[in-house]
């Protein structure tokens, strides 16, 4: 099932409503693709927990910590000028920074909670599959994931 929506992002995070920015861009997101979005749509995680999970996932992806294909599909470098992309961080520095943020968030979740956090938010495993892989009883994953997301939200300073 595909449930596509347009989202505005800025610097790798969901953009806040307000004045348009040159660094802001629009992306198409499949809401049915993410287990975290599925949980949010059904009221199993709060908006604060969802935002924390999305930040962890964005940092994970920006740091390029996931599995890769044999070829880099990044856009070719372009000239920085009037028609070039907006100025930003060097890609290598952005990756290092994202990796540090991701590692900080995982450390904030703590041992035992970071496993379910990574499996559901970063690897995209469903709760049932994550519970089985971790050897947990049914329905324990939702509670533990909520605790992990609360700790990560505190780490990010989300209200």
C-alpha positions as CSV (number, residue, x, y, z in Angstrom):
1,X,0.0,0.0,0.0
2,X,1.3,3.5,-0.8
3,X,0.2,6.6,1.1
4,X,2.2,9.5,-0.4
5,X,2.4,13.0,1.1
6,X,4.6,16.0,0.4
7,X,6.8,17.2,3.3
8,X,9.1,20.2,3.6
9,X,12.5,19.5,5.0
10,X,15.4,21.8,6.0
11,X,18.9,20.6,6.9
12,X,17.7,17.0,7.0
13,X,14.8,17.6,9.5
14,X,11.1,18.3,9.1
15,X,10.8,22.1,8.5
16,X,8.7,24.1,10.9
17,X,5.8,26.1,9.5
18,X,6.7,29.7,8.7
19,X,8.5,31.8,6.1
20,X,10.0,29.8,3.2
21,X,13.8,29.3,3.3
22,X,16.3,28.9,0.5
23,X,17.6,25.7,2.2
24,X,14.1,24.2,2.4
25,X,13.1,21.5,-0.1
26,X,10.0,19.4,-0.7
27,X,10.2,15.6,-0.6
28,X,7.6,12.9,-1.2
29,X,7.2,10.4,1.7
30,X,5.4,7.1,1.7
31,X,3.7,7.0,5.1
32,X,3.0,3.2,4.8
33,X,6.8,2.6,4.6
34,X,7.9,3.4,8.1
35,X,6.8,1.4,11.2
36,X,7.2,4.5,13.3
37,X,4.7,6.4,11.0
38,X,2.3,3.4,11.2
39,X,2.5,3.6,15.0
40,X,1.9,7.4,15.0
41,X,-1.1,7.1,12.7
42,X,-2.7,4.7,15.1
43,X,-2.0,6.8,18.2
44,X,0.6,4.4,19.7
45,X,3.4,7.0,19.9
46,X,3.0,10.7,20.7
47,X,4.0,13.6,18.4
48,X,7.1,14.1,20.7
49,X,8.1,10.5,20.4
50,X,7.5,10.5,16.6
51,X,9.7,13.6,16.1
52,X,12.5,12.0,18.2
53,X,12.3,8.9,16.1
54,X,12.4,10.8,12.9
55,X,15.4,12.7,14.0
56,X,17.2,9.5,14.9
57,X,16.3,8.0,11.5
58,X,17.4,11.2,9.7
59,X,20.8,11.2,11.5
60,X,21.2,7.5,10.8
61,X,20.6,8.0,7.1
62,X,22.6,11.2,6.8
63,X,25.6,9.4,8.5
64,X,25.2,6.7,5.8
65,X,25.3,3.9,8.4
66,X,22.9,1.7,6.6
67,X,23.8,-1.0,4.0
68,X,24.9,0.4,0.6
69,X,24.5,-0.8,-3.0
70,X,27.7,-1.1,-5.1
71,X,27.3,2.3,-6.6
72,X,26.9,5.8,-5.1
73,X,23.7,7.3,-6.4
74,X,24.4,10.8,-5.1
75,X,24.1,13.7,-7.5
76,X,27.2,14.8,-9.2
77,X,28.9,17.9,-7.8
78,X,27.8,21.2,-9.3
79,X,29.1,24.7,-9.4
80,X,28.3,26.8,-6.4
81,X,26.9,30.0,-7.7
82,X,23.7,31.7,-8.4
83,X,22.2,28.6,-10.0
84,X,24.0,26.1,-7.7
85,X,22.4,24.5,-4.7
86,X,22.2,26.4,-1.4
87,X,25.4,26.6,0.6
88,X,25.6,24.1,3.4
89,X,28.0,21.8,5.2
90,X,30.6,19.8,3.4
91,X,29.1,16.3,2.9
92,X,31.8,14.6,4.9
93,X,31.4,17.0,7.8
94,X,27.6,16.6,7.6
95,X,28.1,12.8,7.8
96,X,30.5,13.0,10.8
97,X,28.1,15.4,12.6
98,X,25.1,13.1,11.9
99,X,27.0,10.1,13.2
100,X,27.9,11.9,16.4
101,X,24.2,12.9,16.9
102,X,23.1,9.4,16.1
103,X,25.6,7.9,18.6
104,X,24.5,10.4,21.2
105,X,20.8,9.5,20.7
106,X,21.6,5.8,21.0
107,X,23.6,6.3,24.1
108,X,20.7,8.4,25.6
109,X,18.3,5.5,24.9
110,X,20.6,3.3,26.9
111,X,21.4,-0.5,26.7
112,X,18.4,-2.7,26.2
113,X,16.3,0.2,24.8
114,X,18.7,1.1,21.9
115,X,18.1,-2.4,20.3
116,X,14.4,-1.9,19.6
117,X,15.0,1.8,18.7
118,X,17.5,0.8,16.0
119,X,15.4,-2.1,14.7
120,X,12.1,-0.2,14.3
121,X,13.3,3.4,13.6
122,X,16.5,2.8,11.5
123,X,16.2,-0.7,10.1
124,X,12.4,-0.4,9.4
125,X,11.5,-3.7,11.1
126,X,8.0,-4.0,12.3
127,X,7.4,-4.4,16.0
128,X,6.5,-8.1,15.7
129,X,9.7,-8.9,13.8
130,X,11.8,-6.9,16.3
131,X,10.2,-8.6,19.3
132,X,10.9,-12.1,17.8
133,X,14.5,-11.2,16.9
134,X,15.1,-9.9,20.4
135,X,13.3,-12.9,22.0
136,X,10.7,-10.7,23.7
137,X,7.1,-11.6,24.5
138,X,4.4,-10.3,22.2
139,X,3.4,-6.6,22.7
140,X,6.5,-5.8,24.8
141,X,8.1,-3.9,22.0
142,X,5.6,-1.1,21.9
143,X,6.1,-0.3,25.5
144,X,9.9,-0.5,25.4
145,X,10.1,1.5,22.1
146,X,8.0,4.2,23.8
147,X,10.5,4.4,26.7
148,X,13.4,4.6,24.3
149,X,11.7,7.3,22.3
150,X,11.0,9.3,25.5
151,X,14.7,9.2,26.4
152,X,15.8,10.2,22.9
153,X,13.2,13.1,23.0
154,X,14.7,14.2,26.3
155,X,18.2,14.0,24.7
156,X,17.1,16.2,21.8
157,X,15.3,18.6,24.2
158,X,11.9,18.1,22.5
159,X,8.9,19.5,24.4
